[in-house]
């Protein structure tokens, strides 16, 4: 039950961060950086992109640990590679690694690394701590 609550919380947080980031990017592209609509949310935009990357990075750590457990079981001569769930975990690990890097690149495209990287690290460590 705890894991279901964790997954639900992470999904809700990621969805909120994603939707806000897309909304802010849309305003930035259509109206520009100096428009009052963007100025109102300009402080939250870099935070949301970096935090989203941190949340997704923490999930890649979760699935990397799961993948190493599958590999360890396989080396112990258990036939874990015959289950589709094993390949799903591997695929999810790769997906979250890609998404983490994508959102980090988006954040670094628009904002200074001196702000983005520490926010990313804080959120990644905070979410990994809950795993």
Backbone atoms as SQL, in Angstrom:
CREATE TABLE atoms (id INTEGER PRIMARY KEY, chain TEXT, resi INTEGER, resn TEXT, atom TEXT, x REAL, y REAL, z REAL);
INSERT INTO atoms VALUES
  (1, 'A', 1, 'UNK', 'N', 0.819, -1.192, 0.000),
  (2, 'A', 1, 'UNK', 'CA', 0.000, 0.000, 0.000),
  (3, 'A', 1, 'UNK', 'C', 0.866, 1.260, 0.000),
  (4, 'A', 2, 'UNK', 'N', 1.988, 1.232, 0.724),
  (5, 'A', 2, 'UNK', 'CA', 2.875, 2.395, 0.775),
  (6, 'A', 2, 'UNK', 'C', 3.425, 2.730, -0.611),
  (7, 'A', 3, 'UNK', 'N', 3.769, 1.688, -1.374),
  (8, 'A', 3, 'UNK', 'CA', 4.320, 1.925, -2.699),
  (9, 'A', 3, 'UNK', 'C', 3.278, 2.538, -3.625),
  (10, 'A', 4, 'UNK', 'N', 2.043, 2.129, -3.505),
  (11, 'A', 4, 'UNK', 'CA', 0.971, 2.691, -4.338),
  (12, 'A', 4, 'UNK', 'C', 0.780, 4.175, -4.013),
  (13, 'A', 5, 'UNK', 'N', 0.852, 4.529, -2.739),
  (14, 'A', 5, 'UNK', 'CA', 0.756, 5.932, -2.338),
  (15, 'A', 5, 'UNK', 'C', 1.946, 6.714, -2.893),
  (16, 'A', 6, 'UNK', 'N', 3.138, 6.115, -2.833),
  (17, 'A', 6, 'UNK', 'CA', 4.338, 6.756, -3.374),
  (18, 'A', 6, 'UNK', 'C', 4.196, 7.005, -4.870),
  (19, 'A', 7, 'UNK', 'N', 3.779, 5.988, -5.608),
  (20, 'A', 7, 'UNK', 'CA', 3.630, 6.121, -7.054),
  (21, 'A', 7, 'UNK', 'C', 2.580, 7.180, -7.389),
  (22, 'A', 8, 'UNK', 'N', 1.475, 7.151, -6.679),
  (23, 'A', 8, 'UNK', 'CA', 0.429, 8.150, -6.912),
  (24, 'A', 8, 'UNK', 'C', 0.916, 9.565, -6.650),
  (25, 'A', 9, 'UNK', 'N', 1.631, 9.735, -5.546),
  (26, 'A', 9, 'UNK', 'CA', 2.177, 11.056, -5.227),
  (27, 'A', 9, 'UNK', 'C', 3.170, 11.547, -6.257),
  (28, 'A', 10, 'UNK', 'N', 4.049, 10.660, -6.689),
  (29, 'A', 10, 'UNK', 'CA', 5.042, 11.030, -7.699),
  (30, 'A', 10, 'UNK', 'C', 4.356, 11.370, -9.022),
  (31, 'A', 11, 'UNK', 'N', 3.367, 10.588, -9.412),
  (32, 'A', 11, 'UNK', 'CA', 2.648, 10.868, -10.653),
  (33, 'A', 11, 'UNK', 'C', 1.946, 12.222, -10.607),
  (34, 'A', 12, 'UNK', 'N', 1.294, 12.517, -9.503),
  (35, 'A', 12, 'UNK', 'CA', 0.602, 13.800, -9.368),
  (36, 'A', 12, 'UNK', 'C', 1.607, 14.954, -9.412),
  (37, 'A', 13, 'UNK', 'N', 2.707, 14.837, -8.677),
  (38, 'A', 13, 'UNK', 'CA', 3.719, 15.896, -8.673),
  (39, 'A', 13, 'UNK', 'C', 4.321, 16.096, -10.061),
  (40, 'A', 14, 'UNK', 'N', 4.653, 15.000, -10.733),
  (41, 'A', 14, 'UNK', 'CA', 5.233, 15.102, -12.077),
  (42, 'A', 14, 'UNK', 'C', 4.242, 15.714, -13.061),
  (43, 'A', 15, 'UNK', 'N', 2.985, 15.350, -12.959),
  (44, 'A', 15, 'UNK', 'CA', 1.968, 15.898, -13.853),
  (45, 'A', 15, 'UNK', 'C', 1.806, 17.396, -13.633),
  (46, 'A', 16, 'UNK', 'N', 1.767, 17.828, -12.386),
  (47, 'A', 16, 'UNK', 'CA', 1.638, 19.263, -12.099),
  (48, 'A', 16, 'UNK', 'C', 2.852, 20.024, -12.612),
  (49, 'A', 17, 'UNK', 'N', 4.048, 19.508, -12.353),
  (50, 'A', 17, 'UNK', 'CA', 5.268, 20.171, -12.829),
  (51, 'A', 17, 'UNK', 'C', 5.329, 20.208, -14.350),
  (52, 'A', 18, 'UNK', 'N', 4.930, 19.116, -14.988),
  (53, 'A', 18, 'UNK', 'CA', 4.936, 19.050, -16.449),
  (54, 'A', 18, 'UNK', 'C', 3.961, 20.060, -17.047),
  (55, 'A', 19, 'UNK', 'N', 2.737, 20.087, -16.540),
  (56, 'A', 19, 'UNK', 'CA', 1.725, 20.995, -17.083),
  (57, 'A', 19, 'UNK', 'C', 2.117, 22.456, -16.878),
  (58, 'A', 20, 'UNK', 'N', 2.660, 22.772, -15.716),
  (59, 'A', 20, 'UNK', 'CA', 3.091, 24.150, -15.484),
  (60, 'A', 20, 'UNK', 'C', 4.259, 24.523, -16.392),
  (61, 'A', 21, 'UNK', 'N', 5.210, 23.604, -16.568),
  (62, 'A', 21, 'UNK', 'CA', 6.362, 23.882, -17.436),
  (63, 'A', 21, 'UNK', 'C', 5.929, 24.107, -18.874),
  (64, 'A', 22, 'UNK', 'N', 5.009, 23.283, -19.356),
  (65, 'A', 22, 'UNK', 'CA', 4.511, 23.454, -20.727),
  (66, 'A', 22, 'UNK', 'C', 3.757, 24.771, -20.882),
  (67, 'A', 23, 'UNK', 'N', 2.964, 25.120, -19.876),
  (68, 'A', 23, 'UNK', 'CA', 2.225, 26.381, -19.899),
  (69, 'A', 23, 'UNK', 'C', 3.204, 27.559, -19.945),
  (70, 'A', 24, 'UNK', 'N', 4.228, 27.519, -19.105),
  (71, 'A', 24, 'UNK', 'CA', 5.218, 28.599, -19.067),
  (72, 'A', 24, 'UNK', 'C', 6.005, 28.673, -20.376),
  (73, 'A', 25, 'UNK', 'N', 6.369, 27.523, -20.942),
  (74, 'A', 25, 'UNK', 'CA', 7.081, 27.521, -22.225),
  (75, 'A', 25, 'UNK', 'C', 6.224, 28.094, -23.332),
  (76, 'A', 26, 'UNK', 'N', 4.943, 27.771, -23.310),
  (77, 'A', 26, 'UNK', 'CA', 4.026, 28.293, -24.324),
  (78, 'A', 26, 'UNK', 'C', 3.948, 29.816, -24.243),
  (79, 'A', 27, 'UNK', 'N', 3.817, 30.349, -23.040),
  (80, 'A', 27, 'UNK', 'CA', 3.788, 31.803, -22.878),
  (81, 'A', 27, 'UNK', 'C', 5.111, 32.414, -23.312),
  (82, 'A', 28, 'UNK', 'N', 6.218, 31.772, -22.949),
  (83, 'A', 28, 'UNK', 'CA', 7.543, 32.271, -23.303),
  (84, 'A', 28, 'UNK', 'C', 7.729, 32.327, -24.819),
  (85, 'A', 29, 'UNK', 'N', 7.286, 31.286, -25.519),
  (86, 'A', 29, 'UNK', 'CA', 7.460, 31.240, -26.977),
  (87, 'A', 29, 'UNK', 'C', 6.527, 32.188, -27.709),
  (88, 'A', 30, 'UNK', 'N', 5.299, 32.334, -27.227),
  (89, 'A', 30, 'UNK', 'CA', 4.330, 33.159, -27.958),
  (90, 'A', 30, 'UNK', 'C', 4.401, 34.629, -27.589),
  (91, 'A', 31, 'UNK', 'N', 4.646, 34.941, -26.321),
  (92, 'A', 31, 'UNK', 'CA', 4.587, 36.334, -25.884),
  (93, 'A', 31, 'UNK', 'C', 5.943, 36.932, -25.533),
  (94, 'A', 32, 'UNK', 'N', 6.919, 36.094, -25.265),
  (95, 'A', 32, 'UNK', 'CA', 8.257, 36.590, -24.954),
  (96, 'A', 32, 'UNK', 'C', 8.534, 36.683, -23.468),
  (97, 'A', 33, 'UNK', 'N', 9.804, 36.841, -23.171),
  (98, 'A', 33, 'UNK', 'CA', 10.285, 36.849, -21.794),
  (99, 'A', 33, 'UNK', 'C', 9.830, 38.080, -21.007),
  (100, 'A', 34, 'UNK', 'N', 9.581, 39.178, -21.673),
  (101, 'A', 34, 'UNK', 'CA', 9.272, 40.429, -20.976),
  (102, 'A', 34, 'UNK', 'C', 7.781, 40.712, -20.866),
  (103, 'A', 35, 'UNK', 'N', 6.961, 39.817, -21.356),
  (104, 'A', 35, 'UNK', 'CA', 5.507, 40.010, -21.259),
  (105, 'A', 35, 'UNK', 'C', 5.067, 39.839, -19.799),
  (106, 'A', 36, 'UNK', 'N', 4.086, 40.629, -19.350),
  (107, 'A', 36, 'UNK', 'CA', 3.630, 40.528, -17.951),
  (108, 'A', 36, 'UNK', 'C', 3.117, 39.140, -17.566),
  (109, 'A', 37, 'UNK', 'N', 2.512, 38.414, -18.509),
  (110, 'A', 37, 'UNK', 'CA', 2.039, 37.059, -18.199),
  (111, 'A', 37, 'UNK', 'C', 3.200, 36.142, -17.817),
  (112, 'A', 38, 'UNK', 'N', 4.315, 36.270, -18.553),
  (113, 'A', 38, 'UNK', 'CA', 5.467, 35.430, -18.228),
  (114, 'A', 38, 'UNK', 'C', 6.193, 35.937, -16.989),
  (115, 'A', 39, 'UNK', 'N', 6.250, 37.251, -16.805),
  (116, 'A', 39, 'UNK', 'CA', 6.928, 37.811, -15.635),
  (117, 'A', 39, 'UNK', 'C', 6.300, 37.320, -14.332),
  (118, 'A', 40, 'UNK', 'N', 4.981, 37.097, -14.355),
  (119, 'A', 40, 'UNK', 'CA', 4.287, 36.607, -13.175),
  (120, 'A', 40, 'UNK', 'C', 4.764, 35.214, -12.752),
  (121, 'A', 41, 'UNK', 'N', 5.122, 34.384, -13.735),
  (122, 'A', 41, 'UNK', 'CA', 5.508, 32.995, -13.435),
  (123, 'A', 41, 'UNK', 'C', 6.990, 32.720, -13.702),
  (124, 'A', 42, 'UNK', 'N', 7.751, 33.765, -13.967),
  (125, 'A', 42, 'UNK', 'CA', 9.153, 33.576, -14.366),
  (126, 'A', 42, 'UNK', 'C', 10.019, 32.963, -13.264),
  (127, 'A', 43, 'UNK', 'N', 9.660, 33.135, -12.008),
  (128, 'A', 43, 'UNK', 'CA', 10.446, 32.543, -10.919),
  (129, 'A', 43, 'UNK', 'C', 10.167, 31.050, -10.758),
  (130, 'A', 44, 'UNK', 'N', 8.952, 30.617, -11.100),
  (131, 'A', 44, 'UNK', 'CA', 8.588, 29.208, -10.943),
  (132, 'A', 44, 'UNK', 'C', 8.999, 28.337, -12.134),
  (133, 'A', 45, 'UNK', 'N', 9.135, 28.943, -13.300),
  (134, 'A', 45, 'UNK', 'CA', 9.447, 28.160, -14.497),
  (135, 'A', 45, 'UNK', 'C', 10.751, 27.380, -14.370),
  (136, 'A', 46, 'UNK', 'N', 11.882, 28.014, -14.003),
  (137, 'A', 46, 'UNK', 'CA', 13.117, 27.220, -13.873),
  (138, 'A', 46, 'UNK', 'C', 13.026, 26.181, -12.762),
  (139, 'A', 47, 'UNK', 'N', 12.327, 26.530, -11.681),
  (140, 'A', 47, 'UNK', 'CA', 12.164, 25.598, -10.579),
  (141, 'A', 47, 'UNK', 'C', 11.417, 24.345, -11.035),
  (142, 'A', 48, 'UNK', 'N', 10.335, 24.524, -11.795),
  (143, 'A', 48, 'UNK', 'CA', 9.518, 23.383, -12.222),
  (144, 'A', 48, 'UNK', 'C', 10.281, 22.466, -13.175),
  (145, 'A', 49, 'UNK', 'N', 11.011, 23.041, -14.109),
  (146, 'A', 49, 'UNK', 'CA', 11.779, 22.206, -15.048),
  (147, 'A', 49, 'UNK', 'C', 12.845, 21.390, -14.313),
  (148, 'A', 50, 'UNK', 'N', 13.571, 22.037, -13.413),
  (149, 'A', 50, 'UNK', 'CA', 14.627, 21.330, -12.679),
  (150, 'A', 50, 'UNK', 'C', 14.036, 20.308, -11.707),
  (151, 'A', 51, 'UNK', 'N', 12.943, 20.661, -11.045),
  (152, 'A', 51, 'UNK', 'CA', 12.314, 19.725, -10.114),
  (153, 'A', 51, 'UNK', 'C', 11.752, 18.512, -10.850),
  (154, 'A', 52, 'UNK', 'N', 11.173, 18.734, -12.018),
  (155, 'A', 52, 'UNK', 'CA', 10.661, 17.613, -12.810),
  (156, 'A', 52, 'UNK', 'C', 11.788, 16.675, -13.197),
  (157, 'A', 53, 'UNK', 'N', 12.915, 17.236, -13.599),
  (158, 'A', 53, 'UNK', 'CA', 14.076, 16.407, -13.925),
  (159, 'A', 53, 'UNK', 'C', 14.546, 15.619, -12.701),
  (160, 'A', 54, 'UNK', 'N', 14.510, 16.239, -11.534),
  (161, 'A', 54, 'UNK', 'CA', 14.896, 15.544, -10.309),
  (162, 'A', 54, 'UNK', 'C', 13.949, 14.413, -9.956),
  (163, 'A', 55, 'UNK', 'N', 12.635, 14.651, -10.090),
  (164, 'A', 55, 'UNK', 'CA', 11.649, 13.599, -9.828),
  (165, 'A', 55, 'UNK', 'C', 11.870, 12.416, -10.769),
  (166, 'A', 56, 'UNK', 'N', 12.068, 12.712, -12.058),
  (167, 'A', 56, 'UNK', 'CA', 12.254, 11.641, -13.040),
  (168, 'A', 56, 'UNK', 'C', 13.576, 10.914, -12.816),
  (169, 'A', 57, 'UNK', 'N', 14.606, 11.642, -12.395),
  (170, 'A', 57, 'UNK', 'CA', 15.888, 11.014, -12.092),
  (171, 'A', 57, 'UNK', 'C', 15.782, 10.055, -10.917),
  (172, 'A', 58, 'UNK', 'N', 14.989, 10.413, -9.935),
  (173, 'A', 58, 'UNK', 'CA', 14.794, 9.521, -8.788),
  (174, 'A', 58, 'UNK', 'C', 14.099, 8.234, -9.212),
  (175, 'A', 59, 'UNK', 'N', 13.192, 8.337, -10.165),
  (176, 'A', 59, 'UNK', 'CA', 12.514, 7.130, -10.648),
  (177, 'A', 59, 'UNK', 'C', 13.490, 6.253, -11.438),
  (178, 'A', 60, 'UNK', 'N', 14.420, 6.879, -12.156),
  (179, 'A', 60, 'UNK', 'CA', 15.422, 6.074, -12.866),
  (180, 'A', 60, 'UNK', 'C', 16.298, 5.319, -11.870),
  (181, 'A', 61, 'UNK', 'N', 16.575, 5.924, -10.716),
  (182, 'A', 61, 'UNK', 'CA', 17.347, 5.235, -9.675),
  (183, 'A', 61, 'UNK', 'C', 16.556, 4.039, -9.143),
  (184, 'A', 62, 'UNK', 'N', 15.262, 4.222, -8.916),
  (185, 'A', 62, 'UNK', 'CA', 14.404, 3.140, -8.441),
  (186, 'A', 62, 'UNK', 'C', 14.421, 1.965, -9.414),
  (187, 'A', 63, 'UNK', 'N', 14.254, 2.250, -10.705),
  (188, 'A', 63, 'UNK', 'CA', 14.223, 1.176, -11.694),
  (189, 'A', 63, 'UNK', 'C', 15.616, 0.609, -11.965),
  (190, 'A', 64, 'UNK', 'N', 16.670, 1.398, -11.766),
  (191, 'A', 64, 'UNK', 'CA', 18.031, 0.858, -11.888),
  (192, 'A', 64, 'UNK', 'C', 18.301, -0.159, -10.779),
  (193, 'A', 65, 'UNK', 'N', 17.843, 0.154, -9.571),
  (194, 'A', 65, 'UNK', 'CA', 17.991, -0.804, -8.466),
  (195, 'A', 65, 'UNK', 'C', 17.211, -2.082, -8.755),
  (196, 'A', 66, 'UNK', 'N', 16.006, -1.934, -9.289),
  (197, 'A', 66, 'UNK', 'CA', 15.204, -3.104, -9.650),
  (198, 'A', 66, 'UNK', 'C', 15.888, -3.929, -10.738),
  (199, 'A', 67, 'UNK', 'N', 16.489, -3.243, -11.701),
  (200, 'A', 67, 'UNK', 'CA', 17.189, -3.942, -12.775),
  (201, 'A', 67, 'UNK', 'C', 18.398, -4.707, -12.245),
  (202, 'A', 68, 'UNK', 'N', 19.142, -4.102, -11.314),
  (203, 'A', 68, 'UNK', 'CA', 20.291, -4.821, -10.754),
  (204, 'A', 68, 'UNK', 'C', 19.852, -6.039, -9.948),
  (205, 'A', 69, 'UNK', 'N', 18.708, -5.946, -9.286),
  (206, 'A', 69, 'UNK', 'CA', 18.189, -7.115, -8.562),
  (207, 'A', 69, 'UNK', 'C', 17.793, -8.227, -9.534),
  (208, 'A', 70, 'UNK', 'N', 17.230, -7.850, -10.665),
  (209, 'A', 70, 'UNK', 'CA', 16.876, -8.852, -11.686),
  (210, 'A', 70, 'UNK', 'C', 18.142, -9.511, -12.233),
  (211, 'A', 71, 'UNK', 'N', 19.167, -8.709, -12.506),
  (212, 'A', 71, 'UNK', 'CA', 20.425, -9.257, -13.014),
  (213, 'A', 71, 'UNK', 'C', 21.074, -10.153, -11.964),
  (214, 'A', 72, 'UNK', 'N', 21.029, -9.733, -10.709),
  (215, 'A', 72, 'UNK', 'CA', 21.601, -10.547, -9.632),
  (216, 'A', 72, 'UNK', 'C', 20.865, -11.876, -9.510),
  (217, 'A', 73, 'UNK', 'N', 19.550, -11.864, -9.633),
  (218, 'A', 73, 'UNK', 'CA', 18.776, -13.111, -9.582),
  (219, 'A', 73, 'UNK', 'C', 19.091, -14.004, -10.771),
  (220, 'A', 74, 'UNK', 'N', 19.281, -13.392, -11.928),
  (221, 'A', 74, 'UNK', 'CA', 19.614, -14.170, -13.118),
  (222, 'A', 74, 'UNK', 'C', 20.979, -14.825, -12.969),
  (223, 'A', 75, 'UNK', 'N', 21.940, -14.107, -12.409),
  (224, 'A', 75, 'UNK', 'CA', 23.275, -14.675, -12.187),
  (225, 'A', 75, 'UNK', 'C', 23.259, -15.763, -11.127),
  (226, 'A', 76, 'UNK', 'N', 22.261, -15.736, -10.261),
  (227, 'A', 76, 'UNK', 'CA', 22.117, -16.792, -9.250),
  (228, 'A', 76, 'UNK', 'C', 21.328, -17.974, -9.809),
  (229, 'A', 77, 'UNK', 'N', 21.210, -18.007, -11.138),
  (230, 'A', 77, 'UNK', 'CA', 20.571, -19.090, -11.881),
  (231, 'A', 77, 'UNK', 'C', 19.050, -19.157, -11.687),
  (232, 'A', 78, 'UNK', 'N', 18.446, -18.080, -11.268),
  (233, 'A', 78, 'UNK', 'CA', 16.994, -17.994, -11.286),
  (234, 'A', 78, 'UNK', 'C', 16.598, -17.463, -12.662),
  (235, 'A', 79, 'UNK', 'N', 15.539, -17.954, -13.211),
  (236, 'A', 79, 'UNK', 'CA', 15.165, -17.584, -14.579),
  (237, 'A', 79, 'UNK', 'C', 14.246, -16.361, -14.584),
  (238, 'A', 80, 'UNK', 'N', 14.772, -15.237, -14.143),
  (239, 'A', 80, 'UNK', 'CA', 13.969, -14.017, -14.113),
  (240, 'A', 80, 'UNK', 'C', 13.838, -13.377, -15.488),
  (241, 'A', 81, 'UNK', 'N', 14.731, -13.715, -16.403),
  (242, 'A', 81, 'UNK', 'CA', 14.682, -13.131, -17.739),
  (243, 'A', 81, 'UNK', 'C', 13.531, -13.661, -18.585),
  (244, 'A', 82, 'UNK', 'N', 12.837, -14.668, -18.134),
  (245, 'A', 82, 'UNK', 'CA', 11.713, -15.212, -18.912),
  (246, 'A', 82, 'UNK', 'C', 10.413, -14.458, -18.650),
  (247, 'A', 83, 'UNK', 'N', 10.408, -13.570, -17.669),
  (248, 'A', 83, 'UNK', 'CA', 9.201, -12.823, -17.336),
  (249, 'A', 83, 'UNK', 'C', 9.175, -11.482, -18.077),
  (250, 'A', 84, 'UNK', 'N', 8.022, -11.150, -18.622),
  (251, 'A', 84, 'UNK', 'CA', 7.868, -9.873, -19.322),
  (252, 'A', 84, 'UNK', 'C', 8.048, -8.690, -18.376),
  (253, 'A', 85, 'UNK', 'N', 7.707, -8.884, -17.107),
  (254, 'A', 85, 'UNK', 'CA', 7.848, -7.832, -16.110),
  (255, 'A', 85, 'UNK', 'C', 9.303, -7.373, -15.978),
  (256, 'A', 86, 'UNK', 'N', 10.234, -8.300, -16.148),
  (257, 'A', 86, 'UNK', 'CA', 11.654, -7.948, -16.085),
  (258, 'A', 86, 'UNK', 'C', 12.029, -6.978, -17.190),
  (259, 'A', 87, 'UNK', 'N', 11.516, -7.218, -18.372),
  (260, 'A', 87, 'UNK', 'CA', 11.805, -6.339, -19.503),
  (261, 'A', 87, 'UNK', 'C', 11.074, -5.007, -19.371),
  (262, 'A', 88, 'UNK', 'N', 9.907, -5.023, -18.747),
  (263, 'A', 88, 'UNK', 'CA', 9.175, -3.783, -18.482),
  (264, 'A', 88, 'UNK', 'C', 9.979, -2.890, -17.543),
  (265, 'A', 89, 'UNK', 'N', 10.552, -3.472, -16.510),
  (266, 'A', 89, 'UNK', 'CA', 11.374, -2.698, -15.572),
  (267, 'A', 89, 'UNK', 'C', 12.593, -2.113, -16.279),
  (268, 'A', 90, 'UNK', 'N', 13.252, -2.900, -17.111),
  (269, 'A', 90, 'UNK', 'CA', 14.397, -2.404, -17.875),
  (270, 'A', 90, 'UNK', 'C', 13.979, -1.268, -18.797),
  (271, 'A', 91, 'UNK', 'N', 12.855, -1.431, -19.476),
  (272, 'A', 91, 'UNK', 'CA', 12.355, -0.381, -20.370),
  (273, 'A', 91, 'UNK', 'C', 11.996, 0.886, -19.621),
  (274, 'A', 92, 'UNK', 'N', 11.386, 0.747, -18.452),
  (275, 'A', 92, 'UNK', 'CA', 11.037, 1.919, -17.651),
  (276, 'A', 92, 'UNK', 'C', 12.282, 2.638, -17.147),
  (277, 'A', 93, 'UNK', 'N', 13.315, 1.879, -16.803),
  (278, 'A', 93, 'UNK', 'CA', 14.566, 2.509, -16.384),
  (279, 'A', 93, 'UNK', 'C', 15.126, 3.372, -17.516),
  (280, 'A', 94, 'UNK', 'N', 15.165, 2.825, -18.709),
  (281, 'A', 94, 'UNK', 'CA', 15.681, 3.578, -19.854),
  (282, 'A', 94, 'UNK', 'C', 14.802, 4.782, -20.164),
  (283, 'A', 95, 'UNK', 'N', 13.483, 4.629, -20.063),
  (284, 'A', 95, 'UNK', 'CA', 12.563, 5.736, -20.305),
  (285, 'A', 95, 'UNK', 'C', 12.795, 6.871, -19.309),
  (286, 'A', 96, 'UNK', 'N', 12.924, 6.533, -18.025),
  (287, 'A', 96, 'UNK', 'CA', 13.119, 7.582, -17.025),
  (288, 'A', 96, 'UNK', 'C', 14.484, 8.249, -17.147),
  (289, 'A', 97, 'UNK', 'N', 15.497, 7.511, -17.568),
  (290, 'A', 97, 'UNK', 'CA', 16.803, 8.131, -17.816),
  (291, 'A', 97, 'UNK', 'C', 16.684, 9.135, -18.956),
  (292, 'A', 98, 'UNK', 'N', 16.011, 8.739, -20.028),
  (293, 'A', 98, 'UNK', 'CA', 15.813, 9.643, -21.159),
  (294, 'A', 98, 'UNK', 'C', 15.018, 10.880, -20.737),
  (295, 'A', 99, 'UNK', 'N', 13.921, 10.691, -19.998),
  (296, 'A', 99, 'UNK', 'CA', 13.086, 11.824, -19.578),
  (297, 'A', 99, 'UNK', 'C', 13.840, 12.757, -18.633),
  (298, 'A', 100, 'UNK', 'N', 14.634, 12.191, -17.752),
  (299, 'A', 100, 'UNK', 'CA', 15.440, 13.021, -16.848),
  (300, 'A', 100, 'UNK', 'C', 16.386, 13.915, -17.648),
  (301, 'A', 101, 'UNK', 'N', 17.093, 13.319, -18.594),
  (302, 'A', 101, 'UNK', 'CA', 18.043, 14.090, -19.401),
  (303, 'A', 101, 'UNK', 'C', 17.327, 15.113, -20.272),
  (304, 'A', 102, 'UNK', 'N', 16.169, 14.746, -20.802),
  (305, 'A', 102, 'UNK', 'CA', 15.400, 15.680, -21.634),
  (306, 'A', 102, 'UNK', 'C', 15.003, 16.921, -20.840),
  (307, 'A', 103, 'UNK', 'N', 14.449, 16.714, -19.642),
  (308, 'A', 103, 'UNK', 'CA', 13.988, 17.859, -18.862),
  (309, 'A', 103, 'UNK', 'C', 15.151, 18.657, -18.294),
  (310, 'A', 104, 'UNK', 'N', 16.272, 18.019, -18.043),
  (311, 'A', 104, 'UNK', 'CA', 17.456, 18.772, -17.633),
  (312, 'A', 104, 'UNK', 'C', 17.933, 19.652, -18.793),
  (313, 'A', 105, 'UNK', 'N', 17.905, 19.108, -20.004),
  (314, 'A', 105, 'UNK', 'CA', 18.298, 19.889, -21.173),
  (315, 'A', 105, 'UNK', 'C', 17.337, 21.056, -21.408),
  (316, 'A', 106, 'UNK', 'N', 16.045, 20.832, -21.216),
  (317, 'A', 106, 'UNK', 'CA', 15.064, 21.916, -21.356),
  (318, 'A', 106, 'UNK', 'C', 15.361, 23.008, -20.334),
  (319, 'A', 107, 'UNK', 'N', 15.612, 22.615, -19.098),
  (320, 'A', 107, 'UNK', 'CA', 15.901, 23.599, -18.051),
  (321, 'A', 107, 'UNK', 'C', 17.174, 24.381, -18.367),
  (322, 'A', 108, 'UNK', 'N', 18.204, 23.682, -18.829),
  (323, 'A', 108, 'UNK', 'CA', 19.470, 24.355, -19.140),
  (324, 'A', 108, 'UNK', 'C', 19.378, 25.194, -20.413),
  (325, 'A', 109, 'UNK', 'N', 18.428, 24.893, -21.265),
  (326, 'A', 109, 'UNK', 'CA', 18.220, 25.683, -22.482),
  (327, 'A', 109, 'UNK', 'C', 17.748, 27.092, -22.135),
  (328, 'A', 110, 'UNK', 'N', 16.894, 27.192, -21.153),
  (329, 'A', 110, 'UNK', 'CA', 16.292, 28.476, -20.811),
  (330, 'A', 110, 'UNK', 'C', 16.947, 29.180, -19.622),
  (331, 'A', 111, 'UNK', 'N', 17.587, 28.418, -18.731),
  (332, 'A', 111, 'UNK', 'CA', 18.010, 29.003, -17.464),
  (333, 'A', 111, 'UNK', 'C', 19.463, 28.663, -17.152),
  (334, 'A', 112, 'UNK', 'N', 20.010, 29.394, -16.191),
  (335, 'A', 112, 'UNK', 'CA', 21.402, 29.263, -15.806),
  (336, 'A', 112, 'UNK', 'C', 21.642, 27.972, -15.007),
  (337, 'A', 113, 'UNK', 'N', 22.746, 27.314, -15.294),
  (338, 'A', 113, 'UNK', 'CA', 23.082, 26.050, -14.627),
  (339, 'A', 113, 'UNK', 'C', 23.324, 26.239, -13.134),
  (340, 'A', 114, 'UNK', 'N', 23.724, 27.432, -12.726),
  (341, 'A', 114, 'UNK', 'CA', 23.982, 27.698, -11.312),
  (342, 'A', 114, 'UNK', 'C', 22.698, 27.552, -10.496),
  (343, 'A', 115, 'UNK', 'N', 21.554, 27.774, -11.107),
  (344, 'A', 115, 'UNK', 'CA', 20.271, 27.591, -10.428),
  (345, 'A', 115, 'UNK', 'C', 19.708, 26.191, -10.679),
  (346, 'A', 116, 'UNK', 'N', 19.762, 25.735, -11.924),
  (347, 'A', 116, 'UNK', 'CA', 19.101, 24.496, -12.329),
  (348, 'A', 116, 'UNK', 'C', 19.711, 23.269, -11.662),
  (349, 'A', 117, 'UNK', 'N', 21.002, 23.145, -11.685),
  (350, 'A', 117, 'UNK', 'CA', 21.657, 21.936, -11.171),
  (351, 'A', 117, 'UNK', 'C', 21.430, 21.735, -9.665),
  (352, 'A', 118, 'UNK', 'N', 21.573, 22.761, -8.822),
  (353, 'A', 118, 'UNK', 'CA', 21.280, 22.529, -7.400),
  (354, 'A', 118, 'UNK', 'C', 19.817, 22.167, -7.119),
  (355, 'A', 119, 'UNK', 'N', 18.884, 22.797, -7.835),
  (356, 'A', 119, 'UNK', 'CA', 17.471, 22.452, -7.637),
  (357, 'A', 119, 'UNK', 'C', 17.230, 21.008, -8.061),
  (358, 'A', 120, 'UNK', 'N', 17.817, 20.602, -9.181),
  (359, 'A', 120, 'UNK', 'CA', 17.724, 19.215, -9.640),
  (360, 'A', 120, 'UNK', 'C', 18.262, 18.261, -8.582),
  (361, 'A', 121, 'UNK', 'N', 19.458, 18.560, -8.053),
  (362, 'A', 121, 'UNK', 'CA', 20.085, 17.687, -7.057),
  (363, 'A', 121, 'UNK', 'C', 19.233, 17.563, -5.794),
  (364, 'A', 122, 'UNK', 'N', 18.695, 18.691, -5.329),
  (365, 'A', 122, 'UNK', 'CA', 17.877, 18.668, -4.115),
  (366, 'A', 122, 'UNK', 'C', 16.666, 17.772, -4.307),
  (367, 'A', 123, 'UNK', 'N', 15.961, 17.933, -5.421),
  (368, 'A', 123, 'UNK', 'CA', 14.751, 17.141, -5.642),
  (369, 'A', 123, 'UNK', 'C', 15.080, 15.674, -5.881),
  (370, 'A', 124, 'UNK', 'N', 16.163, 15.394, -6.581),
  (371, 'A', 124, 'UNK', 'CA', 16.532, 14.008, -6.816),
  (372, 'A', 124, 'UNK', 'C', 16.875, 13.315, -5.489),
  (373, 'A', 125, 'UNK', 'N', 17.657, 13.999, -4.645),
  (374, 'A', 125, 'UNK', 'CA', 18.010, 13.410, -3.356),
  (375, 'A', 125, 'UNK', 'C', 16.791, 13.274, -2.462),
  (376, 'A', 126, 'UNK', 'N', 15.930, 14.281, -2.450),
  (377, 'A', 126, 'UNK', 'CA', 14.736, 14.248, -1.607),
  (378, 'A', 126, 'UNK', 'C', 13.809, 13.112, -1.998),
  (379, 'A', 127, 'UNK', 'N', 13.571, 12.947, -3.303),
  (380, 'A', 127, 'UNK', 'CA', 12.671, 11.890, -3.755),
  (381, 'A', 127, 'UNK', 'C', 13.332, 10.520, -3.600),
  (382, 'A', 128, 'UNK', 'N', 14.633, 10.415, -3.860),
  (383, 'A', 128, 'UNK', 'CA', 15.341, 9.139, -3.661),
  (384, 'A', 128, 'UNK', 'C', 15.329, 8.728, -2.200),
  (385, 'A', 129, 'UNK', 'N', 15.353, 9.702, -1.315),
  (386, 'A', 129, 'UNK', 'CA', 15.319, 9.416, 0.115),
  (387, 'A', 129, 'UNK', 'C', 14.024, 8.700, 0.499),
  (388, 'A', 130, 'UNK', 'N', 12.952, 8.961, -0.226),
  (389, 'A', 130, 'UNK', 'CA', 11.649, 8.374, 0.089),
  (390, 'A', 130, 'UNK', 'C', 11.486, 6.976, -0.492),
  (391, 'A', 131, 'UNK', 'N', 12.415, 6.573, -1.356),
  (392, 'A', 131, 'UNK', 'CA', 12.282, 5.256, -1.998),
  (393, 'A', 131, 'UNK', 'C', 12.561, 4.163, -1.024);
